[in-house]
Amino acid sequence: MRDDKRGFINNELPSILNRLNIEPKHWYYMTQHFESQFKGFVGSAYKLKQTCKALGYIRTPGLKPCLKLLT
């Protein structure tokens, strides 16, 4: 893709998984088992806790797989 076009990704940047701090083996697992791991919200533990607090949840459902696979 030309560097003057929308969506161009510079080849000198680290891979997207590195930039998102996601292990490749965890990414592969998530792509194969996403619905069995995540029943509701998905994201970093911090954002998940923030969202649940804003919604008035007492506990944070789905925190364990987010901690395991997204940190």
Backbone as CSV, one residue per row, in Angstrom:
resi,resn,N_x,N_y,N_z,CA_x,CA_y,CA_z,C_x,C_y,C_z
1,MET,0.849,-1.164,0.000,0.000,0.000,0.000,0.900,1.235,0.000
2,ARG,0.499,2.239,-0.731,1.294,3.461,-0.816,1.232,4.239,0.495
3,ASP,2.347,4.877,0.848,2.404,5.586,2.125,1.582,6.867,2.162
4,ASP,1.087,7.307,1.025,0.244,8.503,1.029,-1.249,8.153,1.027
5,LYS,-1.560,6.895,1.195,-2.958,6.446,1.195,-3.450,6.186,2.614
6,ARG,-4.744,6.374,2.794,-5.381,6.105,4.080,-5.209,4.628,4.446
7,GLY,-4.874,4.351,5.697,-4.704,2.976,6.149,-3.283,2.470,6.049
8,PHE,-2.391,3.288,5.531,-0.990,2.878,5.409,-0.411,2.610,6.792
9,ILE,0.299,1.494,6.946,0.970,1.145,8.198,2.467,1.112,7.925
10,ASN,3.188,1.919,8.635,4.629,1.998,8.473,5.266,0.667,8.865
11,ASN,6.103,0.120,7.980,6.765,-1.172,8.243,7.756,-1.111,9.388
12,GLU,8.171,0.100,9.779,9.140,0.236,10.856,8.500,0.136,12.243
13,LEU,7.175,0.203,12.310,6.480,0.070,13.590,6.520,-1.377,14.061
14,PRO,6.508,-1.588,15.381,6.394,-2.965,15.895,5.049,-3.565,15.459
15,SER,4.943,-4.866,15.518,3.695,-5.515,15.120,2.545,-5.011,15.986
16,ILE,1.348,-5.107,15.465,0.172,-4.607,16.179,-0.013,-5.327,17.516
17,LEU,0.272,-6.614,17.571,0.132,-7.343,18.831,1.132,-6.830,19.868
18,ASN,2.334,-6.498,19.436,3.312,-5.922,20.368,2.843,-4.565,20.863
19,ARG,2.304,-3.752,19.969,1.841,-2.419,20.366,0.652,-2.502,21.310
20,LEU,-0.159,-3.542,21.182,-1.308,-3.731,22.070,-0.954,-4.552,23.310
21,ASN,0.297,-5.020,23.376,0.780,-5.825,24.494,-0.039,-7.110,24.661
22,ILE,-0.257,-7.813,23.540,-0.984,-9.085,23.548,-0.038,-10.176,23.045
23,GLU,0.083,-11.222,23.820,0.911,-12.360,23.419,0.307,-13.026,22.182
24,PRO,1.119,-13.372,21.174,0.586,-14.034,19.974,-0.186,-15.314,20.289
25,LYS,0.282,-16.109,21.275,-0.430,-17.350,21.599,-1.804,-17.038,22.196
26,HIS,-1.909,-15.935,22.960,-3.203,-15.545,23.514,-4.120,-15.032,22.413
27,TRP,-3.568,-14.289,21.454,-4.373,-13.791,20.338,-4.941,-14.969,19.544
28,TYR,-4.102,-15.950,19.260,-4.567,-17.121,18.518,-5.683,-17.827,19.281
29,TYR,-5.494,-18.022,20.588,-6.508,-18.690,21.402,-7.816,-17.903,21.380
30,MET,-7.733,-16.575,21.535,-8.942,-15.744,21.544,-9.685,-15.823,20.218
31,THR,-8.950,-15.884,19.116,-9.631,-15.950,17.826,-10.353,-17.279,17.643
32,GLN,-9.893,-18.312,18.307,-10.509,-19.627,18.183,-11.615,-19.869,19.218
33,HIS,-11.547,-19.202,20.372,-12.462,-19.482,21.488,-13.075,-18.222,22.085
34,PHE,-13.281,-17.198,21.299,-13.705,-15.899,21.821,-14.999,-15.979,22.616
35,GLU,-16.030,-16.571,22.059,-17.339,-16.594,22.714,-17.363,-17.450,23.966
36,SER,-16.511,-18.456,24.044,-16.499,-19.279,25.255,-15.739,-18.584,26.389
37,GLN,-14.855,-17.656,26.072,-14.076,-16.948,27.086,-14.753,-15.674,27.573
38,PHE,-15.411,-14.968,26.660,-15.985,-13.671,26.996,-17.497,-13.710,26.828
39,LYS,-18.208,-13.517,27.925,-19.677,-13.569,27.904,-20.306,-12.182,27.851
40,GLY,-19.534,-11.152,28.150,-20.078,-9.799,28.201,-19.067,-8.807,27.684
41,PHE,-18.574,-7.973,28.591,-17.612,-6.944,28.223,-16.237,-7.544,27.966
42,VAL,-15.477,-6.882,27.091,-14.113,-7.303,26.784,-13.235,-6.065,26.756
43,GLY,-12.065,-6.158,27.369,-11.121,-5.049,27.353,-10.086,-5.224,28.439
44,SER,-9.297,-4.191,28.631,-8.291,-4.256,29.694,-9.004,-4.323,31.042
45,ALA,-8.320,-4.863,32.026,-8.915,-4.990,33.356,-9.319,-3.619,33.892
46,TYR,-8.489,-2.629,33.663,-8.781,-1.280,34.142,-10.078,-0.749,33.529
47,LYS,-10.225,-0.852,32.212,-11.421,-0.345,31.542,-12.652,-1.170,31.925
48,LEU,-12.470,-2.458,32.092,-13.579,-3.321,32.492,-14.098,-2.922,33.870
49,LYS,-13.179,-2.697,34.809,-13.576,-2.269,36.155,-14.252,-0.901,36.113
50,GLN,-13.715,-0.007,35.310,-14.298,1.334,35.164,-15.729,1.253,34.646
51,THR,-15.949,0.441,33.641,-17.266,0.294,33.037,-18.255,-0.294,34.029
52,CYS,-17.846,-1.336,34.725,-18.742,-1.971,35.695,-19.087,-1.014,36.838
53,LYS,-18.119,-0.226,37.271,-18.381,0.758,38.323,-19.378,1.801,37.835
54,ALA,-19.203,2.286,36.604,-20.106,3.294,36.035,-21.525,2.749,35.878
55,LEU,-21.639,1.437,35.641,-22.955,0.813,35.478,-23.554,0.350,36.806
56,GLY,-22.818,0.519,37.884,-23.324,0.152,39.208,-23.199,-1.322,39.544
57,TYR,-22.343,-2.044,38.835,-22.137,-3.461,39.149,-21.374,-3.582,40.466
58,ILE,-21.699,-4.593,41.256,-20.986,-4.853,42.500,-19.694,-5.614,42.215
59,ARG,-19.756,-6.560,41.314,-18.554,-7.309,40.930,-18.261,-7.075,39.448
60,THR,-17.125,-7.541,38.991,-16.699,-7.324,37.611,-16.729,-8.652,36.855
61,PRO,-17.824,-8.948,36.158,-17.898,-10.220,35.438,-16.918,-10.252,34.261
62,GLY,-16.299,-11.411,34.058,-15.385,-11.586,32.935,-13.987,-11.051,33.162
63,LEU,-13.681,-10.710,34.396,-12.369,-10.116,34.683,-11.232,-11.123,34.485
64,LYS,-11.431,-12.351,34.902,-10.362,-13.354,34.849,-9.837,-13.584,33.417
65,PRO,-10.712,-13.835,32.425,-10.162,-14.016,31.073,-9.519,-12.748,30.517
66,CYS,-10.022,-11.587,30.895,-9.394,-10.347,30.436,-8.002,-10.202,31.021
67,LEU,-7.850,-10.535,32.295,-6.530,-10.471,32.927,-5.580,-11.484,32.303
68,LYS,-6.079,-12.664,32.030,-5.246,-13.727,31.492,-4.823,-13.456,30.045
69,LEU,-5.759,-13.017,29.227,-5.497,-12.945,27.792,-5.153,-11.554,27.258
70,LEU,-5.495,-10.508,28.003,-5.299,-9.164,27.467,-4.307,-8.322,28.237
71,THR,-3.511,-8.914,29.097,-2.483,-8.140,29.794,-1.136,-8.786,29.646
